[in-house]
Amino acid sequence: MGDGTGGSYRLDEIDRRIVYALMADARNTSAPAIAEEVSVSGATIRNRIAQLEEHGIIEGYHATVDFEHADGSLMNLFLCHAPFGDVEGVARRIGTIPGVINVRELMGGRMNLHVLAVGTDTSDLRRIGRELENLDVEIEDEFLLQNEHDFPYTPYGPAEGRRLEPLADYISLTGGADIVELTVYEDAPIAGCTLEEAAHEGILEDETLVVAIERDDAVVTPHGDTEIRPHDVVTVFSPDGTEESALKGFDGGDRSSTRRS
Protein backbone atom coordinates (compact mmCIF):
# COMPACT_ATOMS: atom_id res chain seq x y z
CA MET A 1 0.00 0.00 0.00
CA GLY A 2 1.18 3.53 -0.74
CA ASP A 3 3.99 4.75 -2.95
CA GLY A 4 6.56 5.24 -0.23
CA THR A 5 6.20 9.03 -0.11
CA GLY A 6 3.85 9.18 2.88
CA GLY A 7 6.68 8.87 5.39
CA SER A 8 7.82 12.45 4.70
CA TYR A 9 4.41 13.88 5.60
CA ARG A 10 3.40 14.06 9.24
CA LEU A 11 -0.33 14.11 9.92
CA ASP A 12 -1.66 16.69 12.35
CA GLU A 13 -5.08 16.90 13.99
CA ILE A 14 -6.73 18.53 10.97
CA ASP A 15 -5.39 15.84 8.62
CA ARG A 16 -6.59 13.05 10.89
CA ARG A 17 -10.09 14.50 11.08
CA ILE A 18 -10.20 14.79 7.28
CA VAL A 19 -9.21 11.14 6.87
CA TYR A 20 -11.79 10.09 9.46
CA ALA A 21 -14.58 12.00 7.71
CA LEU A 22 -13.69 10.61 4.29
CA MET A 23 -13.46 7.06 5.63
CA ALA A 24 -16.91 7.46 7.19
CA ASP A 25 -18.61 8.69 4.00
CA ALA A 26 -16.42 10.10 1.23
CA ARG A 27 -19.29 10.54 -1.23
CA ASN A 28 -21.50 12.67 0.99
CA THR A 29 -18.76 14.57 2.82
CA SER A 30 -17.83 17.97 1.41
CA ALA A 31 -14.86 20.20 2.21
CA PRO A 32 -17.15 22.89 3.74
CA ALA A 33 -18.76 20.27 6.00
CA ILE A 34 -15.38 19.08 7.29
CA ALA A 35 -14.25 22.70 7.63
CA GLU A 36 -17.22 23.50 9.85
CA GLU A 37 -16.54 20.45 11.99
CA VAL A 38 -12.89 21.33 12.64
CA SER A 39 -13.23 25.14 12.56
CA VAL A 40 -11.00 25.94 9.59
CA SER A 41 -11.71 27.29 6.12
CA GLY A 42 -12.96 25.21 3.22
CA ALA A 43 -9.86 26.21 1.25
CA THR A 44 -7.65 24.71 3.96
CA ILE A 45 -9.55 21.42 3.81
CA ARG A 46 -9.27 21.26 0.02
CA ASN A 47 -5.54 22.01 0.19
CA ARG A 48 -5.01 19.38 2.88
CA ILE A 49 -6.91 16.73 0.89
CA ALA A 50 -4.74 17.49 -2.15
CA GLN A 51 -1.59 17.07 -0.02
CA LEU A 52 -2.85 13.81 1.48
CA GLU A 53 -3.49 12.49 -2.03
CA GLU A 54 -0.15 13.73 -3.34
CA HIS A 55 1.76 11.98 -0.55
CA GLY A 56 -0.09 8.70 -1.06
CA ILE A 57 -1.86 8.77 2.30
CA ILE A 58 -5.27 8.91 0.63
CA GLU A 59 -4.84 6.37 -2.15
CA GLY A 60 -8.27 6.60 -3.74
CA TYR A 61 -12.04 6.59 -3.37
CA HIS A 62 -14.06 3.48 -4.12
CA ALA A 63 -17.70 2.46 -4.37
CA THR A 64 -18.89 -0.32 -2.07
CA VAL A 65 -21.13 -2.56 -4.16
CA ASP A 66 -23.69 -5.12 -2.99
CA PHE A 67 -23.27 -7.61 -5.83
CA GLU A 68 -25.94 -9.95 -4.51
CA HIS A 69 -28.46 -7.12 -4.53
CA ALA A 70 -27.26 -5.94 -7.95
CA ASP A 71 -27.60 -9.17 -9.90
CA GLY A 72 -27.56 -12.09 -7.49
CA SER A 73 -23.80 -12.63 -7.75
CA LEU A 74 -21.84 -14.43 -5.04
CA MET A 75 -18.80 -13.08 -3.21
CA ASN A 76 -16.15 -15.59 -2.19
CA LEU A 77 -13.04 -15.21 -0.05
CA PHE A 78 -10.13 -17.44 -1.07
CA LEU A 79 -7.41 -17.94 1.58
CA CYS A 80 -4.30 -18.72 -0.42
CA HIS A 81 -0.60 -19.43 -0.20
CA ALA A 82 1.83 -17.92 -2.69
CA PRO A 83 5.63 -18.38 -2.86
CA PHE A 84 7.15 -16.00 -0.31
CA GLY A 85 9.66 -14.54 -2.75
CA ASP A 86 7.05 -13.29 -5.20
CA VAL A 87 3.90 -12.50 -3.23
CA GLU A 88 3.49 -9.02 -4.69
CA GLY A 89 4.00 -10.22 -8.26
CA VAL A 90 1.51 -13.04 -7.78
CA ALA A 91 -0.99 -10.61 -6.26
CA ARG A 92 -0.79 -8.38 -9.32
CA ARG A 93 -1.30 -11.32 -11.66
CA ILE A 94 -4.28 -12.48 -9.61
CA GLY A 95 -5.80 -9.03 -10.12
CA THR A 96 -6.07 -9.75 -13.86
CA ILE A 97 -8.42 -12.72 -13.29
CA PRO A 98 -11.99 -11.72 -14.26
CA GLY A 99 -14.10 -11.56 -11.10
CA VAL A 100 -11.29 -10.77 -8.64
CA ILE A 101 -12.00 -7.43 -6.94
CA ASN A 102 -9.52 -7.36 -4.05
CA VAL A 103 -6.22 -9.00 -3.11
CA ARG A 104 -4.60 -8.58 0.30
CA GLU A 105 -0.98 -9.47 0.99
CA LEU A 106 -0.21 -10.64 4.52
CA MET A 107 3.19 -10.16 6.13
CA GLY A 108 3.53 -13.74 7.31
CA GLY A 109 1.82 -17.04 7.85
CA ARG A 110 0.88 -19.80 5.49
CA MET A 111 -2.18 -18.06 4.04
CA ASN A 112 -0.35 -14.96 2.85
CA LEU A 113 -2.89 -13.90 0.21
CA HIS A 114 -6.58 -13.21 0.74
CA VAL A 115 -8.45 -12.99 -2.56
CA LEU A 116 -11.98 -11.59 -2.76
CA ALA A 117 -13.84 -12.54 -5.90
CA VAL A 118 -17.32 -12.16 -7.37
CA GLY A 119 -18.91 -14.95 -9.39
CA THR A 120 -22.25 -15.21 -11.11
CA ASP A 121 -22.75 -18.65 -9.54
CA THR A 122 -20.79 -21.48 -7.91
CA SER A 123 -19.59 -22.67 -11.31
CA ASP A 124 -18.07 -19.24 -11.98
CA LEU A 125 -16.38 -19.27 -8.57
CA ARG A 126 -14.85 -22.68 -9.39
CA ARG A 127 -13.52 -21.15 -12.61
CA ILE A 128 -11.82 -18.40 -10.58
CA GLY A 129 -10.36 -21.06 -8.27
CA ARG A 130 -8.86 -22.93 -11.22
CA GLU A 131 -7.31 -19.73 -12.57
CA LEU A 132 -5.76 -19.08 -9.16
CA GLU A 133 -4.22 -22.56 -9.16
CA ASN A 134 -2.88 -21.96 -12.67
CA LEU A 135 -0.80 -19.14 -11.16
CA ASP A 136 0.84 -21.63 -8.74
CA VAL A 137 -1.36 -20.37 -5.91
CA GLU A 138 -2.47 -22.94 -3.36
CA ILE A 139 -6.02 -22.43 -2.08
CA GLU A 140 -5.92 -23.33 1.61
CA ASP A 141 -9.57 -22.53 2.33
CA GLU A 142 -12.49 -20.53 0.99
CA PHE A 143 -15.75 -19.06 2.26
CA LEU A 144 -18.82 -17.44 0.77
CA LEU A 145 -18.97 -13.89 2.06
CA GLN A 146 -22.25 -13.05 3.75
CA ASN A 147 -21.63 -9.39 4.57
CA GLU A 148 -18.86 -6.84 4.95
CA HIS A 149 -18.70 -3.81 7.24
CA ASP A 150 -16.38 -0.80 6.95
CA PHE A 151 -15.71 1.67 9.76
CA PRO A 152 -13.63 4.85 10.02
CA TYR A 153 -10.46 4.69 12.10
CA THR A 154 -11.63 5.85 15.55
CA PRO A 155 -8.30 7.35 16.77
CA TYR A 156 -8.54 9.87 13.91
CA GLY A 157 -12.06 10.92 14.88
CA PRO A 158 -13.35 13.48 17.37
CA ALA A 159 -12.75 12.73 21.02
CA GLU A 160 -14.81 14.16 23.84
CA GLY A 161 -12.93 16.89 25.65
CA ARG A 162 -10.19 17.13 23.03
CA ARG A 163 -9.76 20.59 21.59
CA LEU A 164 -8.35 21.38 18.17
CA GLU A 165 -5.33 23.63 18.11
CA PRO A 166 -6.03 27.13 16.73
CA LEU A 167 -3.00 26.88 14.43
CA ALA A 168 -4.63 25.42 11.34
CA ASP A 169 -2.26 26.11 8.49
CA TYR A 170 0.76 28.24 7.76
CA ILE A 171 3.22 29.21 5.06
CA SER A 172 6.80 30.10 5.97
CA LEU A 173 8.33 32.98 4.02
CA THR A 174 11.92 34.05 3.56
CA GLY A 175 13.33 36.06 6.43
CA GLY A 176 11.51 34.08 9.11
CA ALA A 177 8.03 35.49 8.50
CA ASP A 178 4.90 33.32 8.47
CA ILE A 179 1.42 33.62 7.03
CA VAL A 180 -0.88 31.76 9.40
CA GLU A 181 -4.52 30.75 9.29
CA LEU A 182 -6.18 30.68 12.71
CA THR A 183 -9.63 30.00 14.08
CA VAL A 184 -10.83 32.46 16.73
CA TYR A 185 -12.24 30.74 19.81
CA GLU A 186 -15.23 32.13 21.69
CA ASP A 187 -13.13 32.99 24.75
CA ALA A 188 -10.15 34.36 22.81
CA PRO A 189 -8.97 37.80 24.03
CA ILE A 190 -9.41 39.26 20.55
CA ALA A 191 -13.01 38.07 20.13
CA GLY A 192 -15.36 41.05 20.19
CA CYS A 193 -12.57 43.59 19.66
CA THR A 194 -11.93 45.69 16.61
CA LEU A 195 -8.44 45.41 15.16
CA GLU A 196 -7.71 48.94 16.33
CA GLU A 197 -8.80 48.08 19.89
CA ALA A 198 -6.79 44.85 19.84
CA ALA A 199 -3.65 46.72 18.80
CA HIS A 200 -4.21 49.47 21.38
CA GLU A 201 -4.72 46.96 24.21
CA GLY A 202 -1.69 44.89 23.22
CA ILE A 203 -3.75 41.85 22.22
CA LEU A 204 -2.41 42.14 18.68
CA GLU A 205 1.32 42.77 18.45
CA ASP A 206 2.46 45.84 16.52
CA GLU A 207 4.03 43.94 13.63
CA THR A 208 1.30 41.29 13.38
CA LEU A 209 -1.24 42.00 10.65
CA VAL A 210 -4.64 40.43 10.02
CA VAL A 211 -4.80 40.34 6.23
CA ALA A 212 -8.06 38.43 5.64
CA ILE A 213 -11.08 37.14 7.53
CA GLU A 214 -13.34 34.30 6.42
CA ARG A 215 -16.78 34.51 8.01
CA ASP A 216 -19.92 32.56 7.06
CA ASP A 217 -18.46 31.54 3.68
CA ALA A 218 -17.60 35.16 2.85
CA VAL A 219 -14.19 36.85 2.85
CA VAL A 220 -14.01 40.11 4.79
CA THR A 221 -11.28 42.65 4.05
CA PRO A 222 -10.08 43.82 7.47
CA HIS A 223 -9.80 47.48 8.49
CA GLY A 224 -9.09 49.13 11.81
CA ASP A 225 -12.77 49.20 12.75
CA THR A 226 -13.37 45.55 11.73
CA GLU A 227 -14.56 43.49 14.69
CA ILE A 228 -13.10 40.02 15.16
CA ARG A 229 -15.83 37.53 16.02
CA PRO A 230 -15.76 34.03 17.50
CA HIS A 231 -15.35 31.32 14.84
CA ASP A 232 -13.81 33.74 12.35
CA VAL A 233 -11.02 32.14 10.33
CA VAL A 234 -8.34 34.81 10.14
CA THR A 235 -5.21 34.96 8.01
CA VAL A 236 -2.38 36.59 9.92
CA PHE A 237 1.00 37.87 8.71
CA SER A 238 3.65 37.55 11.41
CA PRO A 239 7.08 38.95 10.48
CA ASP A 240 8.79 37.14 13.36
CA GLY A 241 7.18 33.76 12.70
CA THR A 242 4.46 32.00 14.63
CA GLU A 243 5.75 32.68 18.11
CA GLU A 244 3.45 32.04 21.07
CA SER A 245 3.18 35.74 21.88
CA ALA A 246 2.11 36.64 18.34
CA LEU A 247 -0.83 34.22 18.34
CA LYS A 248 -2.01 34.11 21.95
CA GLY A 249 -4.75 36.69 21.35
CA PHE A 250 -6.63 34.27 19.10
CA ASP A 251 -6.71 31.37 21.56
CA GLY A 252 -8.87 31.18 24.66
CA GLY A 253 -7.11 28.34 26.45
CA ASP A 254 -3.73 26.80 27.09
CA ARG A 255 -2.06 25.89 23.85
CA SER A 256 0.98 23.93 22.92
CA SER A 257 1.30 24.55 19.19
CA THR A 258 1.86 21.60 16.91
CA ARG A 259 3.65 22.63 13.76
CA ARG A 260 4.13 20.61 10.60
CA SER A 261 7.72 19.52 10.15
C-alpha positions in Angstrom: 0.0 0.0 0.0 1.2 3.5 -0.7 4.0 4.7 -2.9 6.6 5.2 -0.2 6.2 9.0 -0.1 3.8 9.2 2.9 6.7 8.9 5.4 7.8 12.4 4.7 4.4 13.9 5.6 3.4 14.1 9.2 -0.3 14.1 9.9 -1.7 16.7 12.3 -5.1 16.9 14.0 -6.7 18.5 11.0 -5.4 15.8 8.6 -6.6 13.1 10.9 -10.1 14.5 11.1 -10.2 14.8 7.3 -9.2 11.1 6.9 -11.8 10.1 9.5 -14.6 12.0 7.7 -13.7 10.6 4.3 -13.5 7.1 5.6 -16.9 7.5 7.2 -18.6 8.7 4.0 -16.4 10.1 1.2 -19.3 10.5 -1.2 -21.5 12.7 1.0 -18.8 14.6 2.8 -17.8 18.0 1.4 -14.9 20.2 2.2 -17.1 22.9 3.7 -18.8 20.3 6.0 -15.4 19.1 7.3 -14.3 22.7 7.6 -17.2 23.5 9.9 -16.5 20.5 12.0 -12.9 21.3 12.6 -13.2 25.1 12.6 -11.0 25.9 9.6 -11.7 27.3 6.1 -13.0 25.2 3.2 -9.9 26.2 1.3 -7.6 24.7 4.0 -9.6 21.4 3.8 -9.3 21.3 0.0 -5.5 22.0 0.2 -5.0 19.4 2.9 -6.9 16.7 0.9 -4.7 17.5 -2.1 -1.6 17.1 0.0 -2.8 13.8 1.5 -3.5 12.5 -2.0 -0.2 13.7 -3.3 1.8 12.0 -0.6 -0.1 8.7 -1.1 -1.9 8.8 2.3 -5.3 8.9 0.6 -4.8 6.4 -2.2 -8.3 6.6 -3.7 -12.0 6.6 -3.4 -14.1 3.5 -4.1 -17.7 2.5 -4.4 -18.9 -0.3 -2.1 -21.1 -2.6 -4.2 -23.7 -5.1 -3.0 -23.3 -7.6 -5.8 -25.9 -10.0 -4.5 -28.5 -7.1 -4.5 -27.3 -5.9 -7.9 -27.6 -9.2 -9.9 -27.6 -12.1 -7.5 -23.8 -12.6 -7.8 -21.8 -14.4 -5.0 -18.8 -13.1 -3.2 -16.1 -15.6 -2.2 -13.0 -15.2 -0.1 -10.1 -17.4 -1.1 -7.4 -17.9 1.6 -4.3 -18.7 -0.4 -0.6 -19.4 -0.2 1.8 -17.9 -2.7 5.6 -18.4 -2.9 7.2 -16.0 -0.3 9.7 -14.5 -2.7 7.0 -13.3 -5.2 3.9 -12.5 -3.2 3.5 -9.0 -4.7 4.0 -10.2 -8.3 1.5 -13.0 -7.8 -1.0 -10.6 -6.3 -0.8 -8.4 -9.3 -1.3 -11.3 -11.7 -4.3 -12.5 -9.6 -5.8 -9.0 -10.1 -6.1 -9.8 -13.9 -8.4 -12.7 -13.3 -12.0 -11.7 -14.3 -14.1 -11.6 -11.1 -11.3 -10.8 -8.6 -12.0 -7.4 -6.9 -9.5 -7.4 -4.0 -6.2 -9.0 -3.1 -4.6 -8.6 0.3 -1.0 -9.5 1.0 -0.2 -10.6 4.5 3.2 -10.2 6.1 3.5 -13.7 7.3 1.8 -17.0 7.8 0.9 -19.8 5.5 -2.2 -18.1 4.0 -0.3 -15.0 2.8 -2.9 -13.9 0.2 -6.6 -13.2 0.7 -8.5 -13.0 -2.6 -12.0 -11.6 -2.8 -13.8 -12.5 -5.9 -17.3 -12.2 -7.4 -18.9 -14.9 -9.4 -22.2 -15.2 -11.1 -22.8 -18.7 -9.5 -20.8 -21.5 -7.9 -19.6 -22.7 -11.3 -18.1 -19.2 -12.0 -16.4 -19.3 -8.6 -14.9 -22.7 -9.4 -13.5 -21.2 -12.6 -11.8 -18.4 -10.6 -10.4 -21.1 -8.3 -8.9 -22.9 -11.2 -7.3 -19.7 -12.6 -5.8 -19.1 -9.2 -4.2 -22.6 -9.2 -2.9 -22.0 -12.7 -0.8 -19.1 -11.2 0.8 -21.6 -8.7 -1.4 -20.4 -5.9 -2.5 -22.9 -3.4 -6.0 -22.4 -2.1 -5.9 -23.3 1.6 -9.6 -22.5 2.3 -12.5 -20.5 1.0 -15.7 -19.1 2.3 -18.8 -17.4 0.8 -19.0 -13.9 2.1 -22.3 -13.0 3.8 -21.6 -9.4 4.6 -18.9 -6.8 5.0 -18.7 -3.8 7.2 -16.4 -0.8 7.0 -15.7 1.7 9.8 -13.6 4.8 10.0 -10.5 4.7 12.1 -11.6 5.8 15.5 -8.3 7.4 16.8 -8.5 9.9 13.9 -12.1 10.9 14.9 -13.4 13.5 17.4 -12.7 12.7 21.0 -14.8 14.2 23.8 -12.9 16.9 25.6 -10.2 17.1 23.0 -9.8 20.6 21.6 -8.3 21.4 18.2 -5.3 23.6 18.1 -6.0 27.1 16.7 -3.0 26.9 14.4 -4.6 25.4 11.3 -2.3 26.1 8.5 0.8 28.2 7.8 3.2 29.2 5.1 6.8 30.1 6.0 8.3 33.0 4.0 11.9 34.1 3.6 13.3 36.1 6.4 11.5 34.1 9.1 8.0 35.5 8.5 4.9 33.3 8.5 1.4 33.6 7.0 -0.9 31.8 9.4 -4.5 30.7 9.3 -6.2 30.7 12.7 -9.6 30.0 14.1 -10.8 32.5 16.7 -12.2 30.7 19.8 -15.2 32.1 21.7 -13.1 33.0 24.7 -10.2 34.4 22.8 -9.0 37.8 24.0 -9.4 39.3 20.5 -13.0 38.1 20.1 -15.4 41.1 20.2 -12.6 43.6 19.7 -11.9 45.7 16.6 -8.4 45.4 15.2 -7.7 48.9 16.3 -8.8 48.1 19.9 -6.8 44.9 19.8 -3.6 46.7 18.8 -4.2 49.5 21.4 -4.7 47.0 24.2 -1.7 44.9 23.2 -3.7 41.8 22.2 -2.4 42.1 18.7 1.3 42.8 18.4 2.5 45.8 16.5 4.0 43.9 13.6 1.3 41.3 13.4 -1.2 42.0 10.6 -4.6 40.4 10.0 -4.8 40.3 6.2 -8.1 38.4 5.6 -11.1 37.1 7.5 -13.3 34.3 6.4 -16.8 34.5 8.0 -19.9 32.6 7.1 -18.5 31.5 3.7 -17.6 35.2 2.9 -14.2 36.9 2.8 -14.0 40.1 4.8 -11.3 42.6 4.0 -10.1 43.8 7.5 -9.8 47.5 8.5 -9.1 49.1 11.8 -12.8 49.2 12.7 -13.4 45.6 11.7 -14.6 43.5 14.7 -13.1 40.0 15.2 -15.8 37.5 16.0 -15.8 34.0 17.5 -15.3 31.3 14.8 -13.8 33.7 12.3 -11.0 32.1 10.3 -8.3 34.8 10.1 -5.2 35.0 8.0 -2.4 36.6 9.9 1.0 37.9 8.7 3.6 37.5 11.4 7.1 39.0 10.5 8.8 37.1 13.4 7.2 33.8 12.7 4.5 32.0 14.6 5.7 32.7 18.1 3.4 32.0 21.1 3.2 35.7 21.9 2.1 36.6 18.3 -0.8 34.2 18.3 -2.0 34.1 21.9 -4.7 36.7 21.4 -6.6 34.3 19.1 -6.7 31.4 21.6 -8.9 31.2 24.7 -7.1 28.3 26.5 -3.7 26.8 27.1 -2.1 25.9 23.9 1.0 23.9 22.9 1.3 24.6 19.2 1.9 21.6 16.9 3.7 22.6 13.8 4.1 20.6 10.6 7.7 19.5 10.1 
